[in-house]
């Protein structure tokens, strides 16, 4: 049985929540391995809606769910999200939810710094969710982070907080902010410790045991590969690695355990926040896609920028993430269009490019080269077999496969879990 890594192949918001939930039926263990509570997943099960931004989607299915060391965890949000799911009838206990003892914590000082930077009148706007993700990762790399396990050692916690604040208070003074006292952060952490610590565990050991027992493991990525801090549209990216290789590092398991990489791919393109977007449509088409696709952020409520499918970007992420097959989502949003365009290359100063350049200046100057395909008047919404799809919709899907260099393993035709056409079962590949 294969272990599967799910990654977004665009800028996030590709519909990973539904696909992860669908795959959770076949998995035994679901793992979050990067990001924080800045990436929302919406699940619709029996017409009941669950909104998650930190906890693994498998929890709703009663599967063992793990938050790895690569995730930055807001302890207050963790407690609140557990309470919310319990109130919706989801059974959650330390038997089914394990939180890595080495996961770094997001503190109020991180959120305040994130908001101040993003709201500054000068400087580069990244478009963050202002939830403290970036500053928390900075402290991890700077080796001053407070980690989950530190809450179990209250006698040493104050010393670690003081070391952290030596850095943060210097920044706050420079920005004209009031300093934070160690007692404030200590009280903040101790206020949630009793509800958080029961879930703490050695994730690397748990995963090793589950793998040896032959369990099928699903690694759930947040955001999208184009937001990867190394391989995305830098600096308009998140502060962690979002490509498939992070699943091993962020969970504590060898790369040989990753058998199949499934890239979740929207049938058009969206982006939240700032940064380059060559195929963006700031016109009636963009409004059509946004309204029909309900393109608003789960976490922030921000309106998403919308545009045509960009095959260049997806093809590049297929290579970087080693994607074996894609799950194509929201095909039904394209229903009713007379024609559909696909970006197949870029032009930059008279040159044709088959890749997205790394230069920030070049990224802002490229212009898309489009192919135009015939649209369809029939509906793809709710289709559960290829025979139910209009001929032109099938042609569109097949052309995307050719352009991005991999096959469609799954096709999603509505937010409902059952409205999925399975071509290749990643767990049986």
Long-range contacts (C-beta under 8 A, 24 or more apart in sequence): 1-214, 1-216, 1-427, 1-428, 2-216, 2-259, 2-260, 2-426, 2-427, 2-428, 2-429, 3-211, 3-216, 3-217, 3-218, 3-219, 3-257, 3-258, 3-259, 3-260, 4-216, 4-217, 4-218, 4-219, 4-259, 4-260, 4-261, 4-262, 4-426, 4-427, 5-219, 5-221, 5-244, 5-247, 5-258, 5-260, 5-261, 5-262, 6-218, 6-219, 6-220, 6-221, 6-262, 6-264, 7-221, 7-224, 7-225, 7-242, 7-243, 7-244, 7-261, 7-262, 7-263, 7-264, 7-317, 7-321, 7-323, 8-221, 8-223, 8-224, 8-225, 8-242, 8-263, 8-264, 8-265, 9-224, 9-225, 9-226, 9-263, 9-264, 9-265, 9-314, 9-317, 9-318, 9-321, 9-323, 9-326, 10-224, 10-225, 10-226, 10-265, 10-266, 10-269, 10-270, 10-271, 10-310, 10-313, 10-314, 10-317, 11-223, 11-224, 11-226, 11-227, 11-233, 11-269, 11-270, 11-271, 11-272, 11-275, 11-277, 12-39, 12-222, 12-223, 12-224, 12-226, 12-227, 12-272, 13-224, 13-266, 13-270, 13-272, 13-295, 13-297, 13-304, 14-224, 14-264, 14-265, 14-266, 14-329, 15-264, 15-266, 15-327, 15-329, 15-330, 15-412, 15-415, 16-41, 16-220, 16-221, 16-222, 16-264, 17-41, 17-42, 17-43, 17-52, 17-57, 18-42, 18-43, 18-44, 18-329, 18-412, 18-415, 18-417, 19-262, 19-264, 19-327, 19-329, 19-410, 19-412, 20-57, 20-58, 20-218, 20-220, 21-45, 21-57, 21-58, 21-60, 21-61, 21-417, 22-410, 22-417, 22-420, 23-218, 23-262, 23-426, 23-427, 24-57, 24-58, 24-60, 24-61, 24-63, 24-218, 25-61, 26-216, 26-425, 26-427, 27-58, 27-63, 27-216, 27-217, 27-218, 27-427, 28-63, 28-64, 28-210, 28-215, 28-216, 28-217, 29-58, 29-63, 29-64, 29-65, 29-66, 29-207, 29-210, 29-215, 29-216, 29-217, 29-218, 30-56, 30-57, 30-58, 30-59, 30-63, 30-64, 30-65, 30-66, 30-217, 30-218, 30-220, 31-56, 31-65, 31-66, 31-67, 31-68, 31-203, 31-207, 31-217, 31-218, 31-219, 31-220, 31-247, 31-251, 32-56, 32-65, 32-66, 32-67, 32-68, 32-71, 32-220, 32-222, 33-68, 33-70, 33-71, 33-219, 33-220, 33-221, 33-246, 33-247, 33-249, 33-250, 33-251, 34-68, 34-70, 34-71, 34-221, 34-222, 34-240, 34-241, 34-242, 34-246, 34-250, 35-71, 35-72, 35-133, 35-221, 35-222, 35-223, 35-238, 35-240, 35-242, 36-71, 36-72, 36-73, 36-74, 36-106, 36-131, 36-132, 36-133, 36-136, 36-222, 37-74, 37-77, 37-81, 37-106, 37-131, 37-299, 38-128, 38-129, 38-131, 38-133, 38-222, 38-223, 38-238, 38-299, 39-222, 39-223, 39-299, 40-297, 40-298, 40-299, 41-298, 42-298, 42-415, 44-415, 44-416, 44-417, 45-417, 48-88, 50-85, 50-88, 50-90, 51-298, 52-81, 52-85, 53-77, 53-81, 53-298, 53-299, 54-78, 54-81, 55-81, 55-82, 55-85, 55-97, 56-220, 57-220, 58-218, 58-220, 59-85, 59-90, 59-92, 59-96, 59-97, 60-85, 60-90, 62-91, 62-96, 63-96, 64-95, 64-96, 64-97, 64-98, 64-210, 65-96, 65-97, 65-98, 66-97, 66-98, 66-99, 66-100, 66-203, 66-206, 66-207, 66-251, 67-97, 67-98, 67-99, 67-100, 67-103, 67-203, 68-100, 68-103, 68-203, 68-250, 68-251, 68-252, 69-100, 69-102, 69-103, 69-203, 69-204, 69-250, 69-251, 69-252, 70-103, 70-240, 70-241, 70-246, 70-249, 70-250, 70-251, 71-100, 71-103, 71-250, 72-103, 72-104, 72-105, 72-106, 72-132, 72-133, 72-136, 72-137, 72-140, 72-240, 73-99, 73-103, 73-104, 73-105, 73-106, 73-148, 74-105, 74-106, 74-131, 74-132, 75-105, 75-106, 75-148, 75-151, 75-189, 75-192, 75-193, 75-196, 76-188, 76-191, 76-192, 77-106, 78-192, 78-196, 79-192, 79-195, 79-196, 82-195, 94-198, 94-199, 94-201, 97-199, 98-199, 98-200, 98-201, 98-203, 98-206, 99-148, 99-196, 99-199, 99-200, 99-201, 99-203, 100-148, 100-200, 100-201, 100-202, 100-203, 100-252, 101-147, 101-148, 101-149, 101-200, 101-201, 101-202, 101-203, 102-147, 102-148, 102-149, 103-147, 103-148, 104-136, 104-137, 104-139, 104-140, 104-145, 104-146, 104-147, 105-136, 105-145, 105-146, 105-147, 105-148, 105-150, 105-189, 106-131, 106-132, 106-133, 106-136, 107-132, 107-136, 107-146, 107-164, 107-185, 107-188, 107-189, 108-132, 108-180, 108-185, 108-188, 109-135, 109-164, 109-165, 109-168, 109-172, 109-180, 109-185, 110-135, 110-136, 110-139, 111-135, 112-177, 113-168, 113-171, 113-172, 116-175, 116-177, 124-235, 125-274, 126-235, 126-236, 126-237, 126-273, 126-274, 126-275, 127-236, 127-272, 127-273, 127-274, 127-275, 128-273, 129-299, 129-300, 131-299, 133-238, 133-239, 133-240, 134-238, 134-239, 136-239, 137-239, 137-240, 138-239, 139-164, 139-167, 142-167, 146-185, 146-189, 148-196, 148-197, 148-200, 149-200, 151-189, 151-190, 151-193, 151-196, 151-197, 152-193, 152-197, 152-200, 154-190, 154-193, 157-186, 157-189, 158-182, 158-186, 161-185, 161-186, 161-189, 203-251, 203-252, 204-251, 204-252, 204-253, 207-251, 207-252, 207-253, 207-257, 208-253, 211-253, 211-257, 216-427, 217-253, 217-257, 219-247, 219-251, 219-258, 221-246, 221-247, 224-317, 225-263, 225-317, 225-320, 225-321, 226-313, 226-317, 228-320, 231-317, 231-320, 233-275, 233-276, 233-356, 233-363, 234-358, 234-360, 235-360, 236-273, 236-274, 236-275, 236-276, 237-275, 243-317, 243-320, 243-321, 244-321, 244-322, 244-323, 245-321, 245-322, 259-429, 260-324, 260-325, 260-426, 260-427, 260-429, 261-321, 261-322, 261-323, 261-324, 262-323, 262-324, 262-325, 262-326, 262-327, 262-409, 262-410, 262-426, 263-314, 263-317, 263-318, 263-321, 263-323, 263-325, 263-326, 263-327, 263-406, 264-326, 264-327, 264-329, 265-314, 265-326, 265-327, 265-328, 265-329, 265-404, 266-309, 266-328, 266-329, 266-330, 267-309, 267-328, 267-329, 267-330, 267-331, 267-333, 267-334, 267-396, 267-400, 268-293, 268-306, 268-307, 268-308, 268-309, 268-330, 268-333, 268-334, 269-306, 269-307, 269-308, 269-309, 269-310, 269-313, 270-295, 270-304, 270-305, 270-306, 270-307, 271-304, 271-305, 271-307, 272-297, 272-300, 272-302, 272-304, 272-305, 273-302, 276-363, 276-364, 276-366, 277-305, 277-307, 278-307, 278-310, 278-343, 278-346, 278-356, 278-366, 278-367, 278-368, 279-307, 279-308, 279-309, 279-310, 279-341, 279-343, 279-368, 280-305, 280-306, 280-307, 281-306, 281-307, 281-308, 288-337, 289-333, 292-333, 293-330, 293-333, 308-340, 308-341, 308-342, 308-343, 308-368, 308-370, 309-340, 309-342, 309-343, 309-400, 310-342, 310-343, 310-368, 311-342, 311-343, 311-344, 311-400, 311-403, 311-404, 312-343, 312-344, 312-345, 312-346, 312-353, 312-354, 312-355, 312-356, 313-343, 313-356, 314-403, 314-404, 315-403, 315-404, 315-405, 316-355, 316-356, 318-404, 318-405, 318-406, 319-405, 323-406, 324-406, 324-409, 324-426, 324-429, 325-406, 325-407, 325-408, 325-409, 325-410, 325-423, 325-424, 325-426, 325-429, 326-404, 326-406, 326-407, 326-408, 326-409, 326-410, 327-408, 327-409, 327-410, 327-411, 327-412, 328-397, 328-400, 328-408, 328-410, 328-411, 328-412, 329-412, 330-412, 331-380, 331-393, 331-396, 331-397, 331-411, 331-412, 331-413, 332-379, 332-380, 332-381, 332-382, 332-413, 332-414, 334-375, 334-376, 334-380, 334-393, 334-396, 335-376, 335-378, 335-379, 335-380, 335-381, 336-375, 336-376, 336-377, 337-375, 337-376, 338-375, 339-372, 339-373, 339-374, 339-375, 340-372, 340-373, 340-374, 340-375, 340-396, 341-370, 341-371, 341-372, 341-373, 342-370, 342-371, 342-373, 342-399, 342-400, 342-403, 343-368, 343-369, 343-370, 344-369, 344-370, 344-371, 344-403, 345-369, 371-399, 373-399, 380-413, 381-413, 381-414, 381-419, 382-413, 382-414, 382-416, 382-419, 383-411, 383-413, 383-419, 383-421, 384-413, 384-418, 384-419, 384-420, 384-421, 385-421, 386-421
